[in-house]
């Protein structure tokens, strides 16, 4: 049967099949009052003419807002991947946006338009990654009845703010105990923002392990800034330029650890022969580092997935077992930490 040129219409198909337009419509709509031979003939003509009927109405899927502050890094990319994968499984769209890094740069009145926009676009819930939220943000979200789940909040979360993290204290302790077991006593902590809950937990785990071992922590051995490479570079330089530098550094993130590795390389200090470095996160950069980074593994994708599932529970009006969920961390031993080359006797 020759294919007709031009736009194919129901009338075109009907004429080619030798039936009425109504019969073609019945076939398209799956009606049963059409003989099998007629149906087969019409379907063959539809196929040959590559007929495309009216597009179906789009199916509206629920959506969740996922926002982060500052620059994307390996940590946040892993968490975002976990949220997106869980959203796909739950048939929920995840809309990823960036917000200003410091809430103090926004007037408190800006919180309400931001939340109103989320509510107006039909978002079911909001998920923040390492975000710092103002009281105005939280109040506006509450008034809009828009559930919020925060992954590793920068500022200390309020008791009624649902958050997802990992066992940061236990991870900080495990990292430090590993270095202590290798024979190190001069161990420094190179961490993130002082107000960050996860940073405080990692630092307290570090201090707890050091205190239990009777190892002193000089004030200059704790250096806090951000969880970024440049901060690791600057902090590593400051620590290694001390009159009595540490023989080991526990870094609060893998990116900070990489900065410390570069600070050591620039000074001709060999890792792990002359300096041991342990990170936190176990992102891809830990395996790409040279030497490969001993680190504390956080289940970052699972943290993102738990955040998505929790947000959907809250959006559905369901109760959650806990306002704060902590997933287990694990020490991953690679090749960036070893016994100290020279360690002074402990008095």
Secondary structure, 3 states (H helix, E strand, C coil): CCCCCCCCCHHHHHHHHCCCHHHHHHHHCCCCCCCHHHHHHHHHHHHHCCCCCCCCCCCCCCEEEEEEECCCCHHHHHHHHHHHHHHHHCCCEEEEEEECCCHHHCCCCHHHHHHHHHHHCCEEEEEEECCCCCHHHHHHHHHCCCEEEEECCCCCCCCCCEEEEECHHHHHHHHHHHHHHCCCCCEEEEECCCCCHHHHHHHHHHHHHHHHCCCCCCHHHEEECCCCHHHHHHHHHHHHCCCCCCCEEEECCHHHHHHHHHHHHHCCCCCCCCCEEEEEECCHHHHHCCCCCEEEECCHHHHHHHHHHHHHHHHCCCCCCCCEEEECCEEECCCCCCCCCCCCCCC
